[in-house]
Amino acid sequence: MHRTRKGKRRLFGVVATATAAVAAVPAGHADPMIGLSRNTFGMPGLIDMPSAEVRPDGELGLNITALNDGTMRNTLTFQIAPRLTGAFRYSRVPGLMPKKGAPAGTYEALYDRSFDIRWQFLEEGPYMPAMAVGLQDFIGTGVYSSEYIVATKALNDRLRVTAGLGWGRLGSHGGFSGWGTRPVYDYSSTGGKFNSGSWFKGDIAPFFGLAYALNDKVTLKAEYSSDDYVKETQLDGFNRRTSVNFAVDYRVSEVFGLQLYYMYGEKVGFQLTRNINPHSPPFPSGIERAPLPVRPRPPVSADPEGWSGAWSADPTAQPAIQGVLAESLAKDGQILESMSLSATRAELRVRNETYASQPQAIGHVARMATRALPPSVETIVVTSVEKGMPVSSVTFRRSDLEKYENTRAAEMLQHVAITGVQPDPAQVRTPGLYPRFQWSLTPYAEASIFDPDDPFRVDFGAQIGARWELAQGLILSGNIRQKAFGSLSDSTRVSNSVVQHVRSDLVEYQKHGDLALQHLTMAYYTQPAENLYGRLTVGYLERMYGGVSGELLWKPVDSRLALGIEANWAKQRDFDQHFGFQDYSVATGHASAYYDFGKGYVGELDVGRYLAKDWGATVSLDREFENGWRVGAFATITDMSSNDFGEGSFDKGIRITIPVAWTTGKPSVNTLQTTIRPLQRDGGARLDVDGRLYETVRGAQAGDMYNQWGRFWR
């Protein structure tokens, strides 16, 4: 839309007046400015419009917005950093998609996937508002594509005002000409690309509003919207009667929220919100099993032989002590793999099978050692073992354990050394460890989302998992599933991929996977040299592929950097997931670099050949929390063209890891993992191999140990 110069001056006056109102009144709010309410897009905001607020650091939000015209917006938000917010959205937008096989001008609902990012670049001060810049739907078909700069100011403890300028959808009503020409996007295109050619181009329009908290539970909101709903008006008959919207936000609790909307004189709707903060587990701290306390050594007069070390000359001493320690650790859910013992030093090599935090497991071991070792043993070394590989050693002085038991864990950390593992030919293996067989019978649920025919399908059933450790580092494992009931087999979707169907036939595996062998592998883990770890896995590697996978990882115990290389030969399995194979096979592999940036941020770069024989790279960034939570995003670009890739243009997604211990309050090394992809296509696809080395060893190395050391005395 175009405006006269006089009209532009008038609009600039409106914006200037609103901004002055936002900035004029002092208030003492902490940095960053936290907002407790979300807009219809799931982001911090008013109703349809954004604000400059952020959510509590690290929080995940699950939001469902439904309007009476059939619009649905399902949004996952994540507060990536204190002032950086991201979101992934799956929406149903009625009446925007040309209906296939129908006469021209016939439209049906568009199912759209979109990503948002927003940065609060200015803190709220006594006279300045908080300010943020945001990109809405910056990857995709652009149905919600818009950009904005927005300011929010608290006028008092109850009232906040917001004013901003929008482009794209947020610049479509009541605005003026900006700079550049904004492209018109085709909603029926493959989408999935960065639509950077449109950012901050085209018409600009002001929006503003306010939020008033009646009390701690109820907030009233009103706004002037700059979204003209152009396409909805043209194609779906939407009647936009007014620019003023109203809403009531009700905080049911700290984690649940409900909003009711009246919008544009036409729409009514609601939003349900579930907030999840990794820092706030659902169960209170301290309900887990209490560890044994440190046992102070007796005075020399009470045990002169023990203090002198003469006991070490007795050949029966170490087997007896090792047996007692192994039994105590087994009751604690840990395994004493081996042990060396002298008059003044003991090294215990232990596998933790219970505690999500390795420092917590080591703290239990150290305290048990004070109860079993003779008084002359002053140096205690606890070496963490993962899949038969000694990964790192923590060295204590026993006198420090006795001295600092009732202090903060940080105090104890000042008196320990976390190092690489030194060769120790005196290690004696605990008898009877191998072979060792374990099995489990558990329920499972598998869901399919983002299918326009039925956006949510799910199967339920039972699975049997088994693990047979034949020798140190040699593991035979498998998993079989049996569906009980569900709807995954109802799908009629057929892959339209023009390249080899390496992943896009997932629905065929879901439909035909009755009594399915998920994987059956033999894996061998070894340490060929210092700081070097190796893995070789053979068998049915995952539900879609069998073959051979080999990996080497260089990872010093105190290094932020790790380097790895993986090579695989894989053959595609039959859809029934029994023992047969299809004709397709491929050699695939990657060189990888991992880097711990600190403060919980870990990056990864993988470069190599993918399952469809395309070459490229995957970049990922994860935020990790001290309690084991992890939220990350990844994107893969290969030499496969966007046309060959199809809808989505390139592979990307979000991955979430939740520790079982966080959900139950009970110690567990298990996690719940999910990867959310807008689409599962064939480009940029990798093998899903269990037990990759970086994730196997890093939890027991210096970076993670320092981050989680607060649980040492737990």
N, C-alpha and C positions, 0 to 999 in steps of 0.2 A: 504494500500500500504506500501511497505517496502523500506527503503533507506540504502545505505552503510553508514559507519561511516563518511567517507569523504563527502558524500552527505549531511549528517546531519550537519556537521560543516559548509558547504557552505550555507545551509538554515538558520542556526542560525546566520551566518554572515549577510545575507540579512535582517533578522528581526532586528538584532542589529543596522545595519546601518540605517534602516528606523526609528527605535525608537529613535536613536540618533538625526536624523534630526527633528523628532517631538519635541524632548525635548530641542533642542539647542538654539532656538531664543526666547528672552523675549518678552512678550506682556502683556498689562495691561487689563485683562478682569475680569469682576465681577464674583463672585461665585453665583450659579453654571454656567457652560459654556452652554449658550443657543444656540441651533441650530434652524435655520428657515427652514430647508429642511428635507424631509423624504425619506427613501428608499422604495423599492417596497413592503416591508412588512408593511409599514405605521409607522415604528419606526424612531426616529432620525438617520440619516445615509447618506450614499453616494447614491449608486444605488441599487445593491443587498446586499451590505455589510453594517454593522452597523458602527456607530461612537460613541464617548464617550460623545456626546452632550445630552442635555435634552431639553424639551419643557418648556414654561412658566408654573409656578406652577399652578395647578388646571385646566389646559386646557384639553378639550376633542377634539379629532380629528376624523373625519369621512373620510376614504380614500378608493378610488376605483382605483385599478390598473388593467389594461387590456393589455395583450400582444397578438400578432398576431397569436400565436399557440393555442389560446383558453384558456390560463391561466387567471383566475380572482382571485384577492385577495381583499377582502372587510374587512377593519380593523377598529375597534373602539379602539382608544388609550386614555389613561387617565394619566396625570401627577399626580400620587398619592400624592407625596410629592416633595419638591424642587429637590431632586436627585433620586427619585424612579419613574420609568415609567412602566406601565402595558398595555397590549393589548389583545383584543380578535379578532380572525380572522376567516372568513368563506371564503374558497377558492374552486375554481374549478381547479383541476389539471388534464389535459387531459391524457388519455391513461394509467392510473396506476391501475384501478380497474378491476379484472377479471369479465367478463360479464357473468351474470347468464344465464344458458340455452344455451350458445354459446360454440363452440368447444374450447378446451384448447388452450391457447395462444392468445385468443381474449380479448381485454381490452377496457374499456370505461372510461369516466371521473370519477375521484374520487372527491366527495364533502366532504371537510375536515374542521373540526373545531379545532382551536388551540389557546393556550394562551402563551403570552410572559411576561417576567419580566426582568427588568434591573436596576442596581444600579450604580450610578456614585460615586465610593468610594474615588476618589481623585480629589481635586479641581485643576483647572489650576492655576499655579503660574508663576512668572517671568521666571523661567527656567524649570519648570515641566509642562507636559501636563495634561489635564483632563484625567482621566482613569475610565473605567466602566467595569463591568462584567455582562453578560447577559445569560439568558436561553431562547431559541426560541423553540416554540412548546414543552413545557415541560409537558403538559397534552394532551394526545390524541394518535392517531395512530403513530405519529412520522414521518409523511411524510416530515415535515420541521425541524425535530429535530436537534438542534445544540446548542453549547455553545461557548462563546467567551470572550476574554479579549482584550480590545481595548483602544488605546490612541489617543487623538486629541489635536492639538496645533494650535493656531492662530499665523501665522508668521507675519502678519500685519493686517490692518483693512479689507483686502479683501481676503486674502489667508489663508486657513486652510488645514492642512495635517493630515491624519489618518493612523495608522498602527495597526495591531492586529494579534492575533492568534485564529484560530477557530477549533472546534471539530465537529464531525458529518458531516452534509452537508458542513459546512464551513471548514472542514478538509479533504475534499475528492479530492482536486486537488493540486498537487505541494507540498505535505507535507512529513512528516516523521512519523515513528512509535512512538506512545505515550505509555501510560501505560494502562494496562487492555484491555479487549476485549469488543467491543461495540456490544450489541445485535442487531439482525436484526428484525425489526418490521413487522408484518403482517398487511397491510393496510385494509384487509377485516375483521379484528378482531373487537371486541366491542369497543376498544379504551377507551378514557376517563380517563385512569389511569395516575398517576404520573410516568413518565418513568425515575425515579431517578437512576435506575441501569445503565443507559447509560451516565450520566452526566460526562463530561470531561474525557471520556474514548475513546480509539481508536486513529486513526491517527490525527495528528496536522498539520495545514497548515497556512502559513502567508497570509495576505491580506493587501492591502494598497491603498490609493487614495488621491485625493485632491479636494477641492471645491474653486472656484474663483468667487467672486462677481463682476460682471461687473459694477453694480450699485445697487440701493436699490431694484430693481425689478428682475433682471436677474442674475442667478448664473450658472456657467458652472461646470460640475463635470466629473471626470474620475476616474476609479478604476481598480485595478487588483483583480479579483475575485478568491476565493479559493473553490467555489462550482462547482463540476464537473458535476452536473445534471446526476448522474449515472443512476437512474431508468428511467428518461425521455429518456435518450439515448438508454438504453436497450429495453424499452417496447414501446416507442412512436416514435422512429425514429428521435429524436432531434439530430441535427448536431452541436456540440459545436466547433466552428472554432477558437475561440480566448478566452483568459481570460480577455481581456480589454473591458470595457464597458464605454459608454459615455451618458451624459444626460444634458438637459437644464431645469432649474427650473425657472418658471416665477411666481412671486407673483402678482396675480391680485389685491389683496387688503390685508388688515390685516387678513381677514377671509377666503379668497379663494386662492387656489394655483393650478397651472398646471405644470406638468412635461412631457417631451418627452424623450423616451429612445431608444438607439440603443445598443443591448446587445449580446455578444458572437458571433458577426458576423452573426447572424441568426435572432434574435428577434427584433421587434420594438414594441413600445407600449406607453401608456400614463398613467398618474395618475391624478385624480381629488381629491382635498382636501378641506374639510370644517372645519375650526377651530372654536371652541366655547369656549370662556373663561367666566366662571360664574362671574368673577369680572367685566366684560365689557358688560352690557346690551345693546341690540340693540337700545334702546330709551334713550335719554338724561335724566339726573336726573332733578327733579323739575317740571315735567309736571303734577303731581298729584294735587289734590285740596289743597289749602293752608289752614292751620288750623287758627282758631281764635286766636288772641294774648291774652296773659295774661292781665287781667284788674287790674291795681293797685287799692288798696283800697283808698277811699276818706279820707281826714283828719278827726280826731275825731270831730272837730267842725262842719263838714258838715253832719255827721250822728251819733250823740251821742247815739241814741237808738240802732243802728246797732252795734256799738262798745261795748256797755254795755252788750249786750246779752239779754236784756229785751224782745226782739222779740220772744225768744224761749218759753216764757210762753203762747204765742198765739197758740191754737190748730190748727189753719188754716195755720200756717206758713210752716210746713214741707210739707203738701200736695201740697201747691202752688209751693214751691221751687222744689219739686220732679217732679211735672208736667212739669215745665219749663226745667229742666235738661233732663228728658226723651224725650221731644220733640226735644231738641237740639241734643242729642245723636242719635236719630232716623234719623235725617237729615244727620248725619255723618256716618251712617251705623253701629251703635252700639245700644245695648239694655240695658237700665237701669233695671236690674232685681229687685233690692231692694235697700233700703237706710236707714241708721240711722243718726240722726242729733241731736246735742246738741249745746249749746251756743259756744263751742270752738272746736268741732270735728265733722267731717262728714265721714262716710264710704259709698262708692258707690260700689255696686256689679254689674259689667258690663260684658256683653257678646259682644265680638268683632266679627263681621261678615264681616269685610271689609279689614282689614290690615294684610298682611302676617307677619309683625313684631309686636309682642305684645307690645314692648316699644313705638312704634309709636302710637298705639291705646291708650295706657295709657297716653301718652303725650297730645293727643287731649282731653281726659277726664279731665285731671288735669286743662288744660287751660279753658275748659268750666265751670269747678267748680268755678274758680276764678271770673267768670262773673255772677254766679247765687247765690253763698253763701253770707250771710251777713258778714260784716267786722270782727266780733268777732271770726269767725271760722278760727283758725290758723292751725289745724292739718287736713290734707286731706288724707284719705286712699282709694286707688283704688284697689279693689279686682277683680281679673280675674275669670270669671265663664266659665267653659267648660261643655257643655251638662248637665247643672243644678248643677254641682259640683264646689263650690268655691275652687280654686287651690292655689292661692298665693295672698299676699297683698303687695302693695308698699305704703309706708308711706312718705308723704311730709310735710314740713313746708311751709305754704303759703308764708311766707316772703322769703324763698329760691326760690320759683318759680318766685316771683317778681324780685329778685336780679339777678338770673342767666339766665333769659330768653334769653339774647343776647350773651351768652357764649357758649362754646363747651359743647356737651352733657356729656362728661366725667367729666366736672366740676360739673354738676348737680348730677351725679351718686354718688359723694362723700358725698352728703347731703341727701340721701334717704336710706330707709331700706327695703329690700326685705325679707319677712318672710312668715311663714305659716299663715293660716287663723285662727283667734281666734273666738270662739263662740260669737255671738252678738245677744242676744234675742230682742234687740230694732230694728232689721231690719224690715222695712215695705215694703211689696212687691208692686211693681208698678201695679196698677189695669189694667185689660184688656189684660194681656200678654198671658194667656192660655184660651182656646185652640188656637193654631196658625198654620195656613196652608200655605204652600209654594209649588209652582210647577214650572217646567221649561220644555221647549221644545228646544232641541239642536240637532245638527247633531252629528254623530259618525262615526268613521272609525276603523275597526279591521283588522289587517294584520296577515298573516301566513308566516313565513320565515323559511329557512333551509330545505324545502322539496326538495329533489333531483329531483323529477318530475317537479317541478316548484318552484324555490327558493323564489318567492314572489307572494303571492295572497292577495287580499284585498276586503273587503266589505264596502259599504257606506250605511248609512241610517239615520233614525231619532230616537230619544229616548225621552220618557217622564219620568221625575223624579218628585216624590212628597214626601213631608215631613210634617207630622202632629204632632205637639208637643201637647200632650194631657194635660200634667202637667209637673212640674219641673222634668227633668230627664227621662221622659217617652215619647218615640218617636216612631211613626209608620212611616216607610218609604218604598219606593219601586221604581222600575225602570223597564220600558218596552221598548223593542227595536223592530223596524220594519225595515228590510232590504229593501233598494231601488234597489240596483244593486251591482254586484261584482262577484268575482270568487272563494270564499271559497268553495262553493258547488260543484265546479268542481273536487275537490280532490278525488282521488281513493285510497288513502292510507288507509290501514287497520292495526290496531295495531297487532303486533306480540308478545306482551308481554305474558309471561307464568304465570304471577301472576294476581291477581284481577286487572281489568282495572279501577283504581281509577282516573287516569289522562290521560292515553294514548289514550282514546277515545275522546279527545277534538275535533278532526275533525268531529265526529258525531254530537256533539252539534253545531258546526259551520255550518254544512250542513243543519241541521233540525231546526235551531233556527229562524223560521219565526214567527213574532209577539211573541217574547220570553220574558218571565218574568225573568229578570236578578236577582232580589232579591225582597223579600217582608218580612219585619221583624218588630217585636215589640222589642224595646230595652229599658232597664231600667238601669240608672246610679245612683250610690249612694256612700256615704262615711260612711261606718260602724264604723270607728274609725279615730283618728288623723293619718295622713300620709297614710291612707289606702283607696283605691278606689275600687269600684265594678261595674261589668257589667253583665247583663243577657240578652241574645238575643235569640229570638224564631222566627221560620218561615223558609222561603226559604232563606237560608243564602247566597247562591251564585248560579251561573248558574248550577252547578253540584250536589249540596247537599242542603238538608233542615234538620232542626233538632233544637237542643238546644245547646247554647254555654254560658258558665259561666266563669268569670275571676275575680281574685283579684290581686291588685298591691300595693306593699309597695314602696312609693317614697316620702321621706322627701323633702321639697322644696329646701334645699341647699345641698343635697347629690348627689355625682357623681354616686352612686350605686342605682339601683332599682331592686327589686325582684318581680316576678310574678308567678302565677299559673293559668292554663286554663284547663278546662275540657269540653268535647263536646260529644254529641251523634248525629251522622249524618247518614242520609239515602240518597242513590244515587237517583237523579232525572231522569225522562225520558228525552230522547234526545230532544224532542220537547220543553222542558222548559215551559210547561204549569203547570198543578197542580199535575200530576201523579208522581209516584215513581217506581224505580226498586226494586229488592229483596235485594240488598246488603246494610247492615248497619254496623256501626262500632262505638266503643267507642274510642275516641282519646283525647290526651291532652299533655300538656308540662309544665315543670317547667322552668322558664326563669330568666336569670340574664342579666342586662343591665349596662354598665359602660361607663361613659364619660371620656375619656383619656385626654381631653383638646385639644386645638388648632384645634377643629373641628372634632376630630376622636371619633366615638362612636362604641363600640363593643357590641355584643349580643351573648349569648349562650342559646340555647333551647334544652332541653333533655326530651324525652318522646316517645309516641306512635304515629305513623303516620297513614295515611288513609288506607294503605295496610296492617295494623296491624304489621308493622315492627317497631322495637325499635331502637333508635339511638339518634343522636345529630346533630344540625345545628350550625355552627359558622359563624358569619357575621361581617364585618367591614365596616362602612360607613364614608365617609368624608363629612362633612356638612359645608356650607358656610354661612356667615352672612346674605346673602340675601335669604336664603331658599333653594338654590340648594343643592342636595345631590347625591352622586355617591358612590355605595357600591358593595361589592361582598360577596357571600355566598357559602358554601359547606355543604352538608349533608352526613353523613356516618351512615348507619344503619346495622342491622344484616342480611339484604337481600344481598345475594351474588352478585358479579358482573355479573355472568352468568344469574341469575334470573332477575337482573335489565335490562340487555341487553345493547345495544349500549350506550356508554357514561359511563358505569360502576357505576357512582354515580351521585346524583343530585348536580348541581352547576349552578351559573349564576351571572349576573351583573344586578343591579337595579339602575335606574336613576329617580330622582324627579326634575322637573323644575317648579318653581313658575310661575303661569300665570302672576303675576305682572311684572316679569322679561321680559316676551315676549311682553307685551303690554304697559308698562310704567304707567299703571293705578292700583290703589290699588285693591287687591283681595286676599282672603284667599285660593282660589282654586289652585290646582297643576295639572300638567300633569305627570303621572307616567307610567313607563314601566319596565318590567323585561325581560331580554334577557337570555334565556336558550339555550345552544347548542342543547338540546333535551328535550322534555317533556315526561318523563317516569313515572312509577308508584311507584318507591321507593322514600322514603323521602318526600312524598307529604303531605302538610298541608291544612287545611281549609282556605279559603279566607274570613275572617269575617271582616266586616266593623266596624270601631270605636274601635279598640283595645286600651287599656287604656294608654299604655306608650306614644304612639304618640298623644293621646288626651290631656294629661296633661303636657307633658314636655316643650312645647313651652311657657308656662306661668310660668315656674319655673326658679330658679336662674341662672342655667347654660346658657340656651338660652337667658334669659333676659340680662345678662351681655354681651354676644356675640353680641347682636343686639341693644344694648343701643344707639349706634350712631345715630339711627333714632328717638330718643325721641323728638327732637324739629322739626321733619319734618312734 
